[in-house]
């Protein structure tokens, strides 16, 4: 396990190599995997997501050096080196951190069962149509509040998908929430691909493989305008 003392050691090593005489690093219970830092003349202070706790030494070392590169260059460099990406994509990362992420998340019911619809059944329908392959690590839930601007959310890193309870209504066709779930599952299956995150052409092509995509998009616009 990567203790906070070891975390500090690797960040201090990276800091010295980048010209910093004083570097401190500690774990913080952020909801998302992220790092916050402050720096001054010859010093830098890092608050690192405690999701990193448990990583191998070489993963933390690579991350520390990548972050120091980013800090000293003023941004632009990739803060997620290959070994870190590989570790975050591993089943062990999800098994270790998903429940913590869910516990820290607000506005979710923490259940796939809605008032009218069950997201597990929607997942089965999508799999039955050949649109997705079942990911047993995926965590599906409805939101507590009926979001209308963000009807779906996916944490690719934690494999958590939340669908707005605004779609779990008697007057909303079932295919609308199915389509939104399909959209988020596409993100999940694409992993940390930047093109998928930006809804690039290939992502849109796959999205439109859903037979009801056009009607679902019309319904989503209607729901947004009606509730506003």
C-alpha positions in Angstrom: 0.0 0.0 0.0 1.3 3.4 -0.9 1.4 5.2 2.5 1.3 9.0 2.8 4.9 9.0 3.8 5.9 7.1 0.6 3.7 9.5 -1.4 5.5 12.5 0.0 8.9 10.9 -0.7 8.2 10.4 -4.4 6.8 13.9 -4.8 9.9 15.3 -3.0 12.2 13.4 -5.3 10.4 14.8 -8.3 10.4 18.2 -6.8 14.1 18.2 -6.2 14.7 17.1 -9.8 12.6 20.1 -11.0 14.3 22.7 -8.8 12.0 22.7 -5.8 13.6 22.7 -2.4 10.4 22.1 -0.4 7.6 19.8 -1.5 4.8 18.4 0.5 2.1 15.9 -0.6 -0.8 14.3 1.2 -4.0 12.4 0.4 -7.4 14.1 0.2 -10.8 12.5 0.0 -11.9 14.1 -3.3 -15.0 12.7 -5.0 -13.2 12.6 -8.4 -9.7 11.4 -9.1 -7.8 14.7 -9.1 -4.9 16.7 -7.7 -4.8 20.3 -6.4 -1.6 22.2 -5.9 -0.1 25.4 -4.8 3.4 26.6 -5.5 5.7 29.5 -4.6 9.3 30.3 -4.8 11.1 27.0 -4.3 8.1 25.2 -2.8 5.1 23.2 -3.9 2.2 21.6 -2.0 0.0 18.8 -3.4 -3.3 17.4 -2.3 -3.6 14.0 -4.1 -6.8 12.0 -4.5 -6.8 9.1 -2.0 -7.9 6.8 -4.8 -4.2 6.6 -5.5 -3.7 4.8 -2.2 -2.8 1.2 -3.1 -1.0 1.9 -6.3 2.4 0.4 -6.9 5.5 2.5 -6.3 6.4 2.9 -10.0 2.8 4.2 -10.7 3.1 6.9 -8.0 6.6 7.8 -9.0 5.6 8.3 -12.6 2.6 10.4 -11.5 4.7 12.6 -9.3 7.2 13.3 -12.1 4.4 13.9 -14.7 2.7 16.4 -12.3 5.9 18.2 -11.6 6.5 18.5 -15.4 3.0 20.0 -15.7 3.5 22.4 -12.8 6.8 23.7 -14.1 5.8 23.9 -17.7 2.6 25.8 -16.9 0.3 23.1 -18.2 0.0 21.3 -21.5 1.9 18.1 -20.6 -0.1 14.9 -19.9 -0.4 14.4 -16.1 -1.5 10.8 -16.6 1.5 8.6 -17.7 1.0 5.2 -19.3 1.5 3.1 -16.2 -1.0 5.2 -14.2 -3.6 4.9 -17.0 -3.1 1.2 -17.1 -3.5 0.9 -13.3 -6.6 3.0 -13.3 -8.1 0.8 -16.1 -7.5 -2.4 -14.1 -10.4 -4.3 -12.3 -8.5 -3.9 -9.0 -8.8 -0.1 -9.2 -12.6 -0.3 -9.7 -13.0 -3.0 -7.0 -11.0 -0.9 -4.5 -12.6 2.5 -5.2 -16.0 2.2 -6.7 -18.0 1.9 -3.5 -16.1 4.9 -2.0 -16.9 7.0 -5.1 -20.6 6.0 -4.8 -20.6 6.9 -1.1 -19.2 10.3 -1.9 -21.6 11.0 -4.8 -24.6 13.2 -4.2 -27.9 13.2 -5.9 -28.0 9.5 -6.7 -30.4 6.9 -5.3 -27.8 4.2 -5.3 -30.2 1.7 -6.9 -31.0 0.8 -10.5 -34.7 0.4 -9.5 -36.8 3.5 -10.3 -40.4 4.3 -9.6 -41.4 2.8 -12.9 -38.3 1.5 -14.7 -35.3 -0.7 -13.8 -32.0 0.2 -15.4 -30.9 -3.4 -15.2 -33.7 -4.4 -17.6 -32.8 -1.5 -19.9 -29.2 -2.9 -19.9 -30.5 -6.3 -20.8 -32.6 -4.9 -23.7 -29.6 -3.1 -25.1 -27.5 -6.2 -24.8 -30.3 -8.2 -26.5 -30.3 -5.8 -29.5 -26.5 -6.4 -29.8 -25.7 -2.8 -29.1 -23.6 -3.4 -26.0 -21.7 -6.1 -24.2 -22.5 -6.6 -20.5 -19.9 -5.1 -18.1 -20.4 -6.8 -14.8 -18.5 -4.0 -13.0 -20.8 -1.3 -14.2 -22.8 0.4 -11.4 -26.2 1.7 -12.5 -28.3 4.2 -10.6 -31.0 6.8 -10.9 -30.5 10.3 -9.7 -32.3 11.6 -6.7 -33.3 14.8 -8.3 -34.9 15.0 -11.8 -32.0 16.7 -13.7 -33.1 18.0 -17.1 -29.9 19.6 -18.4 -27.7 16.6 -17.6 -29.9 13.5 -18.1 -27.0 11.1 -17.9 -23.6 10.9 -16.3 -20.8 8.4 -16.6 -17.6 8.1 -14.5 -15.5 6.0 -16.9 -12.9 5.6 -14.2 -15.2 4.3 -11.6 -17.7 2.6 -14.0 -20.6 4.4 -12.4 -23.6 5.5 -14.6 -26.4 7.8 -13.3 -29.6 8.4 -15.3 -31.8 11.3 -14.4 -35.0 10.4 -12.6 -36.8 12.9 -14.9 -36.9 10.0 -17.4 -38.4 7.6 -14.9 -41.9 9.0 -15.5 -45.2 7.5 -16.8 -45.4 10.0 -19.6 -41.8 9.4 -20.9 -41.4 6.4 -23.3 -39.1 3.7 -22.1 -36.8 4.0 -25.1 -35.8 7.5 -24.0 -34.0 6.3 -20.8 -32.8 3.2 -22.7 -31.1 5.6 -25.3 -29.6 7.7 -22.6 -28.2 4.6 -20.9 -26.8 3.5 -24.2 -25.1 6.8 -24.7 -23.4 6.5 -21.3 -22.5 2.9 -21.9 -20.7 4.0 -25.1 -18.6 6.3 -22.9 -17.9 3.4 -20.6 -16.8 1.0 -23.4 -14.6 3.7 -24.9 -12.6 4.1 -21.8 -10.5 7.2 -21.6 -10.5 7.8 -25.3 -10.4 11.6 -25.8 -12.5 11.4 -29.0 -15.3 9.6 -27.2 -15.2 12.2 -24.3 -15.7 14.9 -26.9 -18.5 13.1 -28.7 -16.4 12.8 -31.9 -17.7 11.5 -35.3 -17.1 7.8 -34.4 -19.0 8.2 -31.1 -21.9 9.8 -32.9 -21.9 7.1 -35.5 -22.2 4.4 -32.8 -24.8 6.4 -30.9 -27.0 6.5 -33.9 -27.0 2.7 -34.1 -29.8 2.8 -31.5 -33.0 2.3 -33.5 -34.9 5.0 -31.6 -32.1 7.6 -31.4 -34.0 10.3 -33.4 -37.2 10.0 -31.5 -35.3 9.9 -28.2 -33.4 13.1 -29.0 -36.8 14.7 -29.8 -38.2 13.6 -26.5 -35.1 14.9 -24.6 -35.5 18.3 -26.2 -39.3 18.2 -25.4 -38.6 17.3 -21.8 -36.0 20.1 -21.3 -38.3 22.8 -22.8 -41.4 21.6 -20.9 -39.7 21.5 -17.5 -38.0 24.9 -18.1 
